Amino acid sequence: MNKDLFRHNLLQWHQQIDRNLPWKASKSPYFIWLSEIMLQQTRIAQATPYYLKFVEAFPTVHDLANASEEKVFKLWEGLGYYSRARNLHATAKKVSQEMNGVFPDNYKDLLALKGIGPYTAAAIASFAYDLPHPVVDGNVFRVLSRVFKIEEAIDSTEGKKIIQAMAEACFEPKQAAAYNQAIMDFGAMVCTPKNVGCEHCEMQSFCGAYHGKMVDILPKKTKKIKKRDRYFLFVIIEDQDGCFLIEKRTKKDIWQGLFQFPLIENEQAFEDTKAIKKALRQNFNLKQKDFDWLYLTDTFKQTLSHQYIHARFLKIKMKKVPLSNDSQLLINLKELKNYGFPKIIDWFLKEKVLNLVFIP
């Protein structure tokens, strides 16, 4: 009974909602795919301007496929989780080169594309092709676990099975796109992680979490992410012509494919200048006579899903800067805007302190 009432109330509620989002009116699998990849682990308000930039720069999947990795990463800069951008680019190439620019029109083949999981495949299948596949994302987990008072941890195997079964039981296959959009919007607008809108909720009369006073408890999770601290020193090396040394991150680590200033990583915070000068000697084989020390910033901090980044920026000047590998480039100040950097470096660049000279 509650499943039927839930479905009815949800669709009725959604008829009164008009979320004017740029991708909602589209039936293009390319635009739907683009928006769904960007919305993974990202709020709508943050993702929307990125979506608009990508659509303008790459109006077709062929345009995205033919773009350089540097351009894709530059436009993605600040959106985080850069593996999404790498997978996005790889899938665009596959669809463009092997599928003549046409996305698969069935769930199974969509799921086979790089970076597309069960949720994204269901979203594309239902929104672009009206196929009967229920979406199950974070919003759906939260809504169903609360309304039907599902107390199993949603990150457990059993909890995932229960939620998936409930999602399929509540689903309206004859209105696949409308139902999927409704339940995602409901989770984003009413049944939110915090500041839940229970007072005016369409499901209040039969919501298990509301009547059981468990709204703040559900959904449950068993696993707590353990975050580690990493301490970075980015060394900004400027030559006599005003050019800076940057390098591409090629290892399988955070920010792979992005550019950075040469980096020294330490197990402890970079606090005293004596230790920093020692690190310069050990990592770059630089002696004090080889460079002029210009400034050292305070610590910039960034929180990632599994890590805390603590970074300081040291600027030094040398007459000539040697390139030690193929991933390194010497560029002038104006060219910096052409390269994609991690958010923490982007924050530093926006401080506009590159030309600052300060002798500690």
C-alpha positions, 0 to 999 in steps of 0.5 A, a space after each residue: 500500500 505504501 509503495 503505491 502511495 509513495 509512487 503516486 505522491 512522488 509523481 504528483 509532487 513533481 508535477 508542481 516542481 519546475 527545476 529549470 536546469 539546462 540539461 533537463 529538457 534534453 533527450 540527447 544521450 550526449 548531454 544527459 551523459 555529460 550532466 550525469 558524469 558531472 553531477 556524480 559527487 558534485 552539487 548541482 549549483 557547482 556542476 551547472 556552470 561546468 556543464 554550460 562551459 563544456 556544452 559551449 566548448 564541445 557541442 558534440 561528442 566528436 568535439 569532446 573526443 577531438 579535444 586535447 587532454 589539457 583542454 578537457 582538464 582545464 575546463 574541468 579544473 576545480 570540479 574534482 575527482 579527475 578520474 571522471 574527466 579522464 573517463 569522460 574523454 576516453 568514452 567520448 573517443 570510443 563513441 566518436 571513433 567506434 560508434 560513429 558518435 551514436 550512444 548505445 540505446 540500451 542499458 547493457 551497452 551503456 554500462 559497458 562504457 568507461 566511467 558509466 556505472 549502473 546509476 548513470 546507465 539507468 539515467 541515460 537509458 530512462 531520460 534519453 530512451 524512456 527505458 524502464 530502468 530505475 536510478 539508484 543514487 545517493 538521493 534514492 538511497 536516502 529517500 527510500 531508507 527513510 520512507 520505508 525505515 530501512 535500517 540496514 547499512 546502505 554501504 553493506 551488501 545486504 543493505 544495497 540489495 534491500 534498497 535495490 529491491 525497494 527501488 524496483 518495487 516502487 518504480 513506475 516503468 510506464 513513466 520511467 523518466 518522470 519517476 526517476 527525475 522525481 525521486 532524484 529531485 525529491 532527495 535533492 529538495 525535500 529529503 535532504 541530508 540535513 535540514 530535512 523538509 519533513 514539515 511539508 513532506 508529501 510522505 510524512 503520513 507514512 514515513 517510517 523515519 519520521 514517525 520513528 524519530 530516525 530522520 537524523 539517523 537514516 540512512 545508516 553506514 557502517 564504514 567510516 572513511 579514514 583520511 590521511 594527512 599529506 604535506 606538500 611543498 610546491 616549488 615555484 622556480 622562475 628563470 631569468 626570462 620570467 618563465 616558470 617550471 611546471 610538470 604533469 602528474 603522470 603517476 596513479 595518484 590524486 590529480 593524475 593528468 593535471 599540472 603542478 609546480 615541482 613537488 616535494 612531499 614530506 611525512 611531516 609539515 614543512 615548518 622551518 626554512 632549514 628543513 626546506 633548504 635541506 629538502 631542496 638539496 636532497 630532491 633537486 640537488 640545489 645548493 643555496 648558491 644556485 638560486 635566490 629564495 624569494 618567498 614562502 607562503 603559509 599553509 593552504 589546506 584542501 580536503 579530499 575524499 580520503 586525504 587532507 592536503 597541507 601545502 606551502 608554496 616556495 618561490 625561488 629564482 634561477 638564471 637557467 632552469 634545467 628540464 629533467 624529464 619529458 613531463 616538464 615545461 617552461 611557460 610564461 605567466 600568461 600561459 598558466 591559464 592554459 593548463 589545468 591545475 589542482 584546486 589547491 594550486 588554483 587557489 594559490 594562483 588566484 591570490 596573485 602572489 607569483 610576483 611577490 618578493 619576500 625574503 624570510 
